[in-house]
Amino acid sequence: MQRLWIIALITFIILAHIAMWTSDMPRDLALKLTLINATGWGVILGGVWLVGRWAAAHARRDAE
């Protein structure tokens, strides 16, 4: 179920970027905002992924 939420979140992020690029916003501004937004989401989702791996490693260690 958790994977479904991540896929939905990534889909909405991509759709938001597409909507921004198809608007009448200047292309240089759209590029800057896309890079800032993608970097921010990359940091957030990367942190979530790393914490999940850390928690799984500790759960395996505790199970042994």
N, C-alpha and C positions, 0 to 999 in steps of 0.2 A: 504493500500500500504506500509505503514511504517513497518508493521509486516512482510511482505514479504521480505523486505530488511534485517531485523534482522535475519530471518530464513536462508536466503541465506548466510549472513556473518557467522553465526554459522556453517553452513554446510561446507563452505570453510575452516574455522578454523579446524574443525574435519578432513576434507580430508587432510589438510596440516600435521596434526599430524600423520595420518595414513601413509602418504608418508614418513615422517621422520622415523617412526618406521620400515618401510619395506626397508629402505635404508641400506647401509653397515656401518652406523654410529655405534660406540660402544653403547651398551645398557645403560650404566651408564650415558653417555653424553646425549643420547636421553631422558632419564628420567628427568635429570636436566633441559634440555631445555623445555620439555613438561610442567613441573611444573612451571617454570618461565613464559612461554608463557600463560598457562591457568590462572595463577594468574593475570597477566597483563590484559588479556581480561576480566576476571571476575570483576576486578576493573573498567575498562572502561565501560563495559555493565551494571554493577550494578549502576554506577553513572548516566548513561543515563536513566535507569529505574527509579531511585529515583528522578531525576530532572523532568521526565515526570509526575510522581505522584504528585510532588509538584506543577507543573504548572496546572495540572487538578484540584487539590484542590483549588487553587487560582481562577481558572476560575469558579468553582462552587460557591465559596464564592462571587465573583463579580456579578454573575448572580442573586443571591438572593437579 
